[in-house]
Amino acid sequence: MDTIPLCLPLVLDGATGSELLRRGMPAGVCTEQWVLEHPETLLELQRAYVEAGAQVLLAPTFGANALRLKAHGLADAVADYNRRLVALTRQAAGPSVLVAGDLAPTGKRILPFGHVSFERLVEVYTQQAAALEEAGVDLYVIETMVSMAEARAAVLAVRSVSQKPVLVTFTCDDDGRTPYGTDVLAALIVMQGMGVSAFGINCSEGPAVVAQQLERLTPYASIPLIAKPSAGLPDAQGAYPCSAADFVAAVPAMAQAGVRLFGGCCGAGPDVIASLRQAVGQVDFSSFTPPEHDPDVIPCASETEARFITPDVDVGETIECTPDLLEDILEAEEDCPQGALKIAILEEDDLALFAENQYAVKDALCLWSDVPELLEGALRVYQGRAFWDGTGELEEDFLASMREKYGLVLL
């Protein structure tokens, strides 16, 4: 991926949805449709963010994917809506502010817990990303992610149509878990491995929680971190508890943790962004020393858990993909003290079995195949970051391409 196209630190914009509600948008409507019917409301808000000092505006394309628009009878409007919404934001941004294409959750879970395939998610995000690329966005923001599958699908989709920077943020509770149970540290490891430009946390329970969780990521982050918290949790009347002063109080701790992209989410309006820009401007980022990374501690991840291995990790007995794969995975994780599994993909039918049961893997996973297409197929559907143990005779160039595309760790 390209590097961030402006010198860091960067100040992003603030809330869109909650600010539009304050300005008269009815609850429950299709936000994208309402904005196109009331363009001056969006322009007024986004121009206020520019005046406050935001250097990046997110186009209001949060729900402009086919699955979300379908709920409003607008599934065929993806290309048109994304184009028009980006054009509106470009009008507000002017010549000196970047415009980001915004991709967000579809709200669908993949099989076996949901009703869509992983490839369907990739297809949906690719359609939206292609529309955003044609509309001329400067970068992409994949935000408010709660599942590894949707985040990975969105990254693969964007990378298939563009080499512009991609920022990814997850949302989590005060334990660092998304609503689907994914640890944001695992998400960092997977997204970083896939080559995103920056990673962070948005929305969540406010600046203090976001700062605390980002500090936990610092030792493992080799890319800039993003903080785009909400202004706390709203009360019954929809009021957010965090004042602008409260919001920016966490900026020094965030900067110390490696945050270089700052913004706001729900409840954080232009006044917050103005204070944020001022607070960020007062930080001496040159005084921070990047964390040192131990080359013998190698980060991997399952769909929900962060796992760490060493170069001499023992992967134990190889598991083949049979109808008993789920039981074999659970038994191996219970009985195997080394904390790493090895699953072999030997034929085409193995891919479906693996895709159906990969969610059960919690430990570090070595994926193995002697057929390049099968290894790539398994890496594509594995919603974590796997490693290759160096056995077999696959070409180095192929393995390097798998490292670049899927984050495969090569031992």
DOFI-734956 format. One record per residue (C-alpha): residue number from 1; x, y, z. Coordinates in pm, whole numbers. Layout:
<gulo=NUM X=X Y=Y Z=Z>
...
END
This chain:
<gulo=1 X=0 Y=0 Z=0>
<gulo=2 X=107 Y=357 Z=-54>
<gulo=3 X=211 Y=559 Z=246>
<gulo=4 X=-18 Y=819 Z=400>
<gulo=5 X=-27 Y=1108 Z=150>
<gulo=6 X=27 Y=1384 Z=407>
<gulo=7 X=286 Y=1432 Z=676>
<gulo=8 X=170 Y=1281 Z=1003>
<gulo=9 X=8 Y=1361 Z=1237>
<gulo=10 X=-327 Y=1396 Z=1062>
<gulo=11 X=-656 Y=1521 Z=1201>
<gulo=12 X=-962 Y=1345 Z=1063>
<gulo=13 X=-1318 Y=1473 Z=1080>
<gulo=14 X=-1575 Y=1393 Z=1349>
<gulo=15 X=-1921 Y=1242 Z=1365>
<gulo=16 X=-2151 Y=1232 Z=1065>
<gulo=17 X=-2459 Y=1034 Z=1169>
<gulo=18 X=-2515 Y=1190 Z=1511>
<gulo=19 X=-2449 Y=1538 Z=1371>
<gulo=20 X=-2698 Y=1487 Z=1088>
<gulo=21 X=-2956 Y=1373 Z=1343>
<gulo=22 X=-2895 Y=1696 Z=1535>
<gulo=23 X=-2955 Y=1884 Z=1210>
<gulo=24 X=-3290 Y=1726 Z=1136>
<gulo=25 X=-3232 Y=1386 Z=978>
<gulo=26 X=-3505 Y=1147 Z=1101>
<gulo=27 X=-3390 Y=832 Z=1278>
<gulo=28 X=-3415 Y=510 Z=1079>
<gulo=29 X=-3396 Y=658 Z=730>
<gulo=30 X=-3136 Y=564 Z=472>
<gulo=31 X=-2865 Y=816 Z=559>
<gulo=32 X=-2714 Y=815 Z=211>
<gulo=33 X=-3049 Y=883 Z=45>
<gulo=34 X=-3137 Y=1156 Z=296>
<gulo=35 X=-2803 Y=1330 Z=242>
<gulo=36 X=-2853 Y=1335 Z=-133>
<gulo=37 X=-3199 Y=1485 Z=-80>
<gulo=38 X=-3059 Y=1744 Z=167>
<gulo=39 X=-2708 Y=1817 Z=34>
<gulo=40 X=-2676 Y=2157 Z=203>
<gulo=41 X=-2699 Y=1994 Z=546>
<gulo=42 X=-2399 Y=1776 Z=473>
<gulo=43 X=-2205 Y=2060 Z=313>
<gulo=44 X=-2262 Y=2283 Z=615>
<gulo=45 X=-2139 Y=2009 Z=850>
<gulo=46 X=-1833 Y=1915 Z=647>
<gulo=47 X=-1735 Y=2277 Z=587>
<gulo=48 X=-1751 Y=2324 Z=963>
<gulo=49 X=-1505 Y=2036 Z=1000>
<gulo=50 X=-1271 Y=2196 Z=747>
<gulo=51 X=-1292 Y=2526 Z=934>
<gulo=52 X=-1221 Y=2339 Z=1258>
<gulo=53 X=-897 Y=2205 Z=1111>
<gulo=54 X=-984 Y=1860 Z=979>
<gulo=55 X=-736 Y=1746 Z=714>
<gulo=56 X=-941 Y=1447 Z=598>
<gulo=57 X=-1316 Y=1430 Z=535>
<gulo=58 X=-1491 Y=1095 Z=517>
<gulo=59 X=-1748 Y=1084 Z=239>
<gulo=60 X=-2086 Y=974 Z=383>
<gulo=61 X=-2070 Y=634 Z=212>
<gulo=62 X=-2077 Y=437 Z=540>
<gulo=63 X=-2379 Y=232 Z=435>
<gulo=64 X=-2349 Y=268 Z=58>
<gulo=65 X=-2290 Y=-100 Z=-12>
<gulo=66 X=-2536 Y=-331 Z=-184>
<gulo=67 X=-2634 Y=-526 Z=128>
<gulo=68 X=-2709 Y=-217 Z=336>
<gulo=69 X=-2884 Y=-30 Z=53>
<gulo=70 X=-3094 Y=-336 Z=-29>
<gulo=71 X=-3278 Y=-289 Z=301>
<gulo=72 X=-3408 Y=41 Z=159>
<gulo=73 X=-3485 Y=-96 Z=-187>
<gulo=74 X=-3174 Y=72 Z=-329>
<gulo=75 X=-2942 Y=-218 Z=-408>
<gulo=76 X=-2894 Y=-93 Z=-765>
<gulo=77 X=-2784 Y=254 Z=-650>
<gulo=78 X=-2432 Y=164 Z=-530>
<gulo=79 X=-2235 Y=324 Z=-812>
<gulo=80 X=-2459 Y=630 Z=-839>
<gulo=81 X=-2477 Y=698 Z=-464>
<gulo=82 X=-2104 Y=657 Z=-403>
<gulo=83 X=-2020 Y=885 Z=-694>
<gulo=84 X=-2260 Y=1160 Z=-586>
<gulo=85 X=-2169 Y=1142 Z=-218>
<gulo=86 X=-1797 Y=1169 Z=-292>
<gulo=87 X=-1866 Y=1466 Z=-521>
<gulo=88 X=-2052 Y=1641 Z=-238>
<gulo=89 X=-1768 Y=1586 Z=6>
<gulo=90 X=-1515 Y=1703 Z=-251>
<gulo=91 X=-1716 Y=2023 Z=-282>
<gulo=92 X=-1691 Y=2077 Z=94>
<gulo=93 X=-1325 Y=1976 Z=113>
<gulo=94 X=-1186 Y=2225 Z=-132>
<gulo=95 X=-833 Y=2191 Z=-268>
<gulo=96 X=-638 Y=2126 Z=53>
<gulo=97 X=-839 Y=1859 Z=239>
<gulo=98 X=-832 Y=1490 Z=150>
<gulo=99 X=-1150 Y=1294 Z=78>
<gulo=100 X=-1174 Y=936 Z=203>
<gulo=101 X=-1408 Y=670 Z=75>
<gulo=102 X=-1582 Y=517 Z=377>
<gulo=103 X=-1657 Y=143 Z=391>
<gulo=104 X=-1835 Y=-3 Z=692>
<gulo=105 X=-1997 Y=-326 Z=812>
<gulo=106 X=-2263 Y=-488 Z=597>
<gulo=107 X=-2423 Y=-634 Z=909>
<gulo=108 X=-2393 Y=-986 Z=768>
<gulo=109 X=-2205 Y=-1279 Z=919>
<gulo=110 X=-2036 Y=-1543 Z=708>
<gulo=111 X=-2115 Y=-1913 Z=714>
<gulo=112 X=-2160 Y=-2117 Z=928>
<gulo=113 X=-2303 Y=-1855 Z=1168>
<gulo=114 X=-2456 Y=-1636 Z=900>
<gulo=115 X=-2603 Y=-1672 Z=555>
<gulo=116 X=-2342 Y=-1519 Z=324>
<gulo=117 X=-2012 Y=-1655 Z=201>
<gulo=118 X=-1683 Y=-1475 Z=247>
<gulo=119 X=-1658 Y=-1431 Z=-129>
<gulo=120 X=-1997 Y=-1260 Z=-132>
<gulo=121 X=-1862 Y=-1004 Z=115>
<gulo=122 X=-1558 Y=-949 Z=-105>
<gulo=123 X=-1789 Y=-902 Z=-404>
<gulo=124 X=-2005 Y=-647 Z=-219>
<gulo=125 X=-1708 Y=-444 Z=-99>
<gulo=126 X=-1539 Y=-464 Z=-440>
<gulo=127 X=-1846 Y=-312 Z=-602>
<gulo=128 X=-1839 Y=-22 Z=-358>
<gulo=129 X=-1461 Y=23 Z=-368>
<gulo=130 X=-1465 Y=34 Z=-748>
<gulo=131 X=-1731 Y=305 Z=-736>
<gulo=132 X=-1529 Y=504 Z=-483>
<gulo=133 X=-1214 Y=468 Z=-691>
<gulo=134 X=-1396 Y=591 Z=-1000>
<gulo=135 X=-1530 Y=882 Z=-795>
<gulo=136 X=-1172 Y=986 Z=-723>
<gulo=137 X=-1126 Y=941 Z=-348>
<gulo=138 X=-778 Y=1008 Z=-211>
<gulo=139 X=-775 Y=719 Z=35>
<gulo=140 X=-1003 Y=462 Z=196>
<gulo=141 X=-1128 Y=427 Z=552>
<gulo=142 X=-1266 Y=88 Z=655>
<gulo=143 X=-1428 Y=169 Z=988>
<gulo=144 X=-1636 Y=44 Z=1280>
<gulo=145 X=-1541 Y=-314 Z=1202>
<gulo=146 X=-1661 Y=-583 Z=1440>
<gulo=147 X=-1561 Y=-900 Z=1253>
<gulo=148 X=-1234 Y=-1008 Z=1099>
<gulo=149 X=-1420 Y=-1146 Z=797>
<gulo=150 X=-1571 Y=-812 Z=696>
<gulo=151 X=-1247 Y=-623 Z=756>
<gulo=152 X=-1044 Y=-871 Z=554>
<gulo=153 X=-1304 Y=-877 Z=276>
<gulo=154 X=-1299 Y=-497 Z=258>
<gulo=155 X=-918 Y=-480 Z=247>
<gulo=156 X=-899 Y=-743 Z=-28>
<gulo=157 X=-1169 Y=-557 Z=-219>
<gulo=158 X=-994 Y=-221 Z=-202>
<gulo=159 X=-660 Y=-373 Z=-295>
<gulo=160 X=-818 Y=-529 Z=-603>
<gulo=161 X=-912 Y=-187 Z=-744>
<gulo=162 X=-665 Y=60 Z=-591>
<gulo=163 X=-321 Y=109 Z=-442>
<gulo=164 X=-422 Y=418 Z=-246>
<gulo=165 X=-378 Y=421 Z=133>
<gulo=166 X=-619 Y=216 Z=343>
<gulo=167 X=-697 Y=298 Z=705>
<gulo=168 X=-879 Y=36 Z=915>
<gulo=169 X=-1049 Y=85 Z=1250>
<gulo=170 X=-1236 Y=-160 Z=1469>
<gulo=171 X=-1474 Y=-80 Z=1753>
<gulo=172 X=-1448 Y=-254 Z=2090>
<gulo=173 X=-1558 Y=-259 Z=2453>
<gulo=174 X=-1339 Y=-176 Z=2752>
<gulo=175 X=-1192 Y=-528 Z=2737>
<gulo=176 X=-1072 Y=-470 Z=2382>
<gulo=177 X=-1326 Y=-707 Z=2228>
<gulo=178 X=-1562 Y=-639 Z=1941>
<gulo=179 X=-1928 Y=-747 Z=1967>
<gulo=180 X=-1827 Y=-1063 Z=1777>
<gulo=181 X=-1552 Y=-1142 Z=2029>
<gulo=182 X=-1245 Y=-1042 Z=1828>
<gulo=183 X=-955 Y=-901 Z=2027>
<gulo=184 X=-842 Y=-574 Z=1866>
<gulo=185 X=-482 Y=-692 Z=1910>
<gulo=186 X=-562 Y=-986 Z=1682>
<gulo=187 X=-720 Y=-741 Z=1439>
<gulo=188 X=-404 Y=-527 Z=1440>
<gulo=189 X=-189 Y=-831 Z=1366>
<gulo=190 X=-407 Y=-942 Z=1075>
<gulo=191 X=-457 Y=-598 Z=923>
<gulo=192 X=-92 Y=-502 Z=963>
<gulo=193 X=7 Y=-828 Z=797>
<gulo=194 X=-219 Y=-747 Z=502>
<gulo=195 X=-37 Y=-420 Z=449>
<gulo=196 X=-285 Y=-154 Z=555>
<gulo=197 X=-145 Y=196 Z=600>
<gulo=198 X=-270 Y=254 Z=955>
<gulo=199 X=-485 Y=75 Z=1212>
<gulo=200 X=-686 Y=187 Z=1509>
<gulo=201 X=-1007 Y=208 Z=1705>
<gulo=202 X=-1314 Y=419 Z=1642>
<gulo=203 X=-1643 Y=479 Z=1821>
<gulo=204 X=-1630 Y=249 Z=2128>
<gulo=205 X=-1691 Y=388 Z=2478>
<gulo=206 X=-1503 Y=716 Z=2457>
<gulo=207 X=-1148 Y=856 Z=2449>
<gulo=208 X=-1025 Y=698 Z=2773>
<gulo=209 X=-1120 Y=344 Z=2667>
<gulo=210 X=-975 Y=394 Z=2320>
<gulo=211 X=-649 Y=530 Z=2463>
<gulo=212 X=-621 Y=236 Z=2701>
<gulo=213 X=-670 Y=-20 Z=2426>
<gulo=214 X=-432 Y=155 Z=2187>
<gulo=215 X=-163 Y=148 Z=2456>
<gulo=216 X=-205 Y=-230 Z=2458>
<gulo=217 X=-138 Y=-239 Z=2083>
<gulo=218 X=174 Y=-21 Z=2092>
<gulo=219 X=437 Y=-296 Z=2145>
<gulo=220 X=312 Y=-482 Z=1836>
<gulo=221 X=236 Y=-195 Z=1597>
<gulo=222 X=476 Y=-122 Z=1313>
<gulo=223 X=230 Y=113 Z=1140>
<gulo=224 X=70 Y=437 Z=1264>
<gulo=225 X=-225 Y=401 Z=1498>
<gulo=226 X=-561 Y=575 Z=1465>
<gulo=227 X=-784 Y=711 Z=1743>
<gulo=228 X=-1135 Y=818 Z=1639>
<gulo=229 X=-1342 Y=769 Z=1955>
<gulo=230 X=-1697 Y=866 Z=2028>
<gulo=231 X=-1769 Y=1134 Z=2286>
<gulo=232 X=-1871 Y=863 Z=2533>
<gulo=233 X=-2198 Y=672 Z=2544>
<gulo=234 X=-2517 Y=875 Z=2490>
<gulo=235 X=-2788 Y=903 Z=2753>
<gulo=236 X=-3158 Y=834 Z=2698>
<gulo=237 X=-3199 Y=1174 Z=2533>
<gulo=238 X=-2909 Y=1110 Z=2295>
<gulo=239 X=-2671 Y=1353 Z=2470>
<gulo=240 X=-2303 Y=1260 Z=2484>
<gulo=241 X=-2116 Y=1312 Z=2813>
<gulo=242 X=-1773 Y=1411 Z=2681>
<gulo=243 X=-1702 Y=1784 Z=2644>
<gulo=244 X=-1439 Y=1901 Z=2398>
<gulo=245 X=-1196 Y=1948 Z=2687>
<gulo=246 X=-1265 Y=1598 Z=2819>
<gulo=247 X=-1224 Y=1455 Z=2470>
<gulo=248 X=-878 Y=1598 Z=2407>
<gulo=249 X=-746 Y=1516 Z=2754>
<gulo=250 X=-646 Y=1174 Z=2620>
<gulo=251 X=-441 Y=1313 Z=2329>
<gulo=252 X=-99 Y=1302 Z=2506>
<gulo=253 X=-150 Y=937 Z=2607>
<gulo=254 X=-268 Y=850 Z=2256>
<gulo=255 X=34 Y=1020 Z=2100>
<gulo=256 X=266 Y=836 Z=2338>
<gulo=257 X=99 Y=511 Z=2231>
<gulo=258 X=179 Y=572 Z=1865>
<gulo=259 X=-138 Y=743 Z=1745>
<gulo=260 X=-69 Y=968 Z=1449>
<gulo=261 X=-421 Y=997 Z=1308>
<gulo=262 X=-678 Y=1162 Z=1534>
<gulo=263 X=-1049 Y=1219 Z=1484>
<gulo=264 X=-1391 Y=1182 Z=1640>
<gulo=265 X=-1690 Y=955 Z=1604>
<gulo=266 X=-2045 Y=967 Z=1746>
<gulo=267 X=-2112 Y=1284 Z=1943>
<gulo=268 X=-1784 Y=1451 Z=1842>
<gulo=269 X=-1884 Y=1754 Z=1636>
<gulo=270 X=-1688 Y=2044 Z=1485>
<gulo=271 X=-1619 Y=2200 Z=1827>
<gulo=272 X=-1444 Y=1880 Z=1935>
<gulo=273 X=-1240 Y=1864 Z=1616>
<gulo=274 X=-1131 Y=2226 Z=1663>
<gulo=275 X=-1006 Y=2144 Z=2013>
<gulo=276 X=-849 Y=1825 Z=1884>
<gulo=277 X=-655 Y=2006 Z=1612>
<gulo=278 X=-523 Y=2249 Z=1872>
<gulo=279 X=-428 Y=1970 Z=2115>
<gulo=280 X=-251 Y=1768 Z=1846>
<gulo=281 X=-58 Y=2078 Z=1743>
<gulo=282 X=82 Y=2109 Z=2094>
<gulo=283 X=233 Y=1758 Z=2099>
<gulo=284 X=603 Y=1712 Z=2030>
<gulo=285 X=587 Y=1389 Z=1833>
<gulo=286 X=963 Y=1387 Z=1780>
<gulo=287 X=1011 Y=1313 Z=2149>
<gulo=288 X=856 Y=967 Z=2124>
<gulo=289 X=1077 Y=663 Z=2068>
<gulo=290 X=926 Y=387 Z=1852>
<gulo=291 X=892 Y=56 Z=2038>
<gulo=292 X=1151 Y=-212 Z=1972>
<gulo=293 X=1024 Y=-539 Z=1830>
<gulo=294 X=1184 Y=-870 Z=1926>
<gulo=295 X=1245 Y=-1059 Z=1598>
<gulo=296 X=1208 Y=-1389 Z=1782>
<gulo=297 X=852 Y=-1306 Z=1889>
<gulo=298 X=640 Y=-1346 Z=1577>
<gulo=299 X=277 Y=-1230 Z=1585>
<gulo=300 X=9 Y=-1455 Z=1440>
<gulo=301 X=-365 Y=-1453 Z=1503>
<gulo=302 X=-678 Y=-1659 Z=1477>
<gulo=303 X=-1011 Y=-1501 Z=1391>
<gulo=304 X=-1046 Y=-1376 Z=1748>
<gulo=305 X=-718 Y=-1425 Z=1935>
<gulo=306 X=-364 Y=-1287 Z=1914>
<gulo=307 X=-99 Y=-1558 Z=1924>
<gulo=308 X=280 Y=-1538 Z=1926>
<gulo=309 X=530 Y=-1795 Z=1804>
<gulo=310 X=908 Y=-1830 Z=1783>
<gulo=311 X=1109 Y=-1929 Z=1473>
<gulo=312 X=1152 Y=-2283 Z=1610>
<gulo=313 X=785 Y=-2339 Z=1694>
<gulo=314 X=675 Y=-2703 Z=1711>
<gulo=315 X=357 Y=-2750 Z=1511>
<gulo=316 X=286 Y=-3105 Z=1619>
<gulo=317 X=104 Y=-3363 Z=1411>
<gulo=318 X=-47 Y=-3250 Z=1080>
<gulo=319 X=-427 Y=-3238 Z=1068>
<gulo=320 X=-590 Y=-3334 Z=740>
<gulo=321 X=-927 Y=-3202 Z=627>
<gulo=322 X=-1180 Y=-3478 Z=685>
<gulo=323 X=-1547 Y=-3465 Z=786>
<gulo=324 X=-1413 Y=-3479 Z=1144>
<gulo=325 X=-1206 Y=-3163 Z=1104>
<gulo=326 X=-1392 Y=-2967 Z=1373>
<gulo=327 X=-1341 Y=-3242 Z=1630>
<gulo=328 X=-977 Y=-3280 Z=1525>
<gulo=329 X=-912 Y=-2908 Z=1573>
<gulo=330 X=-1075 Y=-2901 Z=1916>
<gulo=331 X=-890 Y=-3213 Z=2028>
<gulo=332 X=-555 Y=-3087 Z=1902>
<gulo=333 X=-595 Y=-2755 Z=2080>
<gulo=334 X=-685 Y=-2931 Z=2402>
<gulo=335 X=-406 Y=-3189 Z=2387>
<gulo=336 X=-127 Y=-3000 Z=2215>
<gulo=337 X=98 Y=-2809 Z=2459>
<gulo=338 X=300 Y=-2623 Z=2196>
<gulo=339 X=13 Y=-2389 Z=2106>
<gulo=340 X=35 Y=-2422 Z=1728>
<gulo=341 X=-163 Y=-2634 Z=1483>
<gulo=342 X=-78 Y=-2750 Z=1132>
<gulo=343 X=-357 Y=-2812 Z=883>
<gulo=344 X=-286 Y=-2956 Z=539>
<gulo=345 X=-492 Y=-2865 Z=234>
<gulo=346 X=-439 Y=-3154 Z=-5>
<gulo=347 X=-727 Y=-3132 Z=-253>
<gulo=348 X=-999 Y=-2895 Z=-373>
<gulo=349 X=-1268 Y=-3036 Z=-144>
<gulo=350 X=-1050 Y=-2956 Z=158>
<gulo=351 X=-1107 Y=-2583 Z=104>
<gulo=352 X=-1479 Y=-2603 Z=178>
<gulo=353 X=-1419 Y=-2814 Z=489>
<gulo=354 X=-1154 Y=-2575 Z=612>
<gulo=355 X=-1365 Y=-2265 Z=542>
<gulo=356 X=-1656 Y=-2414 Z=735>
<gulo=357 X=-1448 Y=-2500 Z=1041>
<gulo=358 X=-1164 Y=-2245 Z=1053>
<gulo=359 X=-1351 Y=-2042 Z=1316>
<gulo=360 X=-1268 Y=-2312 Z=1573>
<gulo=361 X=-894 Y=-2242 Z=1550>
<gulo=362 X=-775 Y=-2037 Z=1847>
<gulo=363 X=-404 Y=-2118 Z=1850>
<gulo=364 X=-142 Y=-2012 Z=1597>
<gulo=365 X=-202 Y=-2193 Z=1269>
<gulo=366 X=41 Y=-2333 Z=1015>
<gulo=367 X=-130 Y=-2381 Z=680>
<gulo=368 X=35 Y=-2623 Z=440>
<gulo=369 X=-17 Y=-2738 Z=84>
<gulo=370 X=207 Y=-2841 Z=-202>
<gulo=371 X=-34 Y=-2683 Z=-453>
<gulo=372 X=-9 Y=-2303 Z=-478>
<gulo=373 X=-376 Y=-2254 Z=-567>
<gulo=374 X=-488 Y=-2459 Z=-268>
<gulo=375 X=-265 Y=-2273 Z=-25>
<gulo=376 X=-393 Y=-1939 Z=-152>
<gulo=377 X=-751 Y=-2062 Z=-129>
<gulo=378 X=-699 Y=-2158 Z=235>
<gulo=379 X=-526 Y=-1830 Z=318>
<gulo=380 X=-813 Y=-1641 Z=160>
<gulo=381 X=-1083 Y=-1800 Z=375>
<gulo=382 X=-880 Y=-1814 Z=697>
<gulo=383 X=-990 Y=-1516 Z=902>
<gulo=384 X=-661 Y=-1486 Z=1087>
<gulo=385 X=-288 Y=-1463 Z=1014>
<gulo=386 X=-131 Y=-1802 Z=945>
<gulo=387 X=232 Y=-1909 Z=914>
<gulo=388 X=431 Y=-2132 Z=679>
<gulo=389 X=680 Y=-2364 Z=847>
<gulo=390 X=930 Y=-2376 Z=562>
<gulo=391 X=863 Y=-2735 Z=457>
<gulo=392 X=762 Y=-2826 Z=104>
<gulo=393 X=879 Y=-2701 Z=-232>
<gulo=394 X=663 Y=-2403 Z=-318>
<gulo=395 X=838 Y=-2123 Z=-505>
<gulo=396 X=980 Y=-1839 Z=-297>
<gulo=397 X=818 Y=-1578 Z=-521>
<gulo=398 X=477 Y=-1734 Z=-468>
<gulo=399 X=521 Y=-1748 Z=-91>
<gulo=400 X=635 Y=-1385 Z=-91>
<gulo=401 X=318 Y=-1288 Z=-277>
<gulo=402 X=111 Y=-1469 Z=-14>
<gulo=403 X=292 Y=-1277 Z=258>
<gulo=404 X=213 Y=-949 Z=85>
<gulo=405 X=-152 Y=-1024 Z=10>
<gulo=406 X=-265 Y=-1223 Z=314>
<gulo=407 X=6 Y=-1158 Z=572>
<gulo=408 X=142 Y=-1514 Z=565>
<gulo=409 X=431 Y=-1545 Z=810>
<gulo=410 X=728 Y=-1721 Z=650>
<gulo=411 X=956 Y=-1910 Z=889>
END
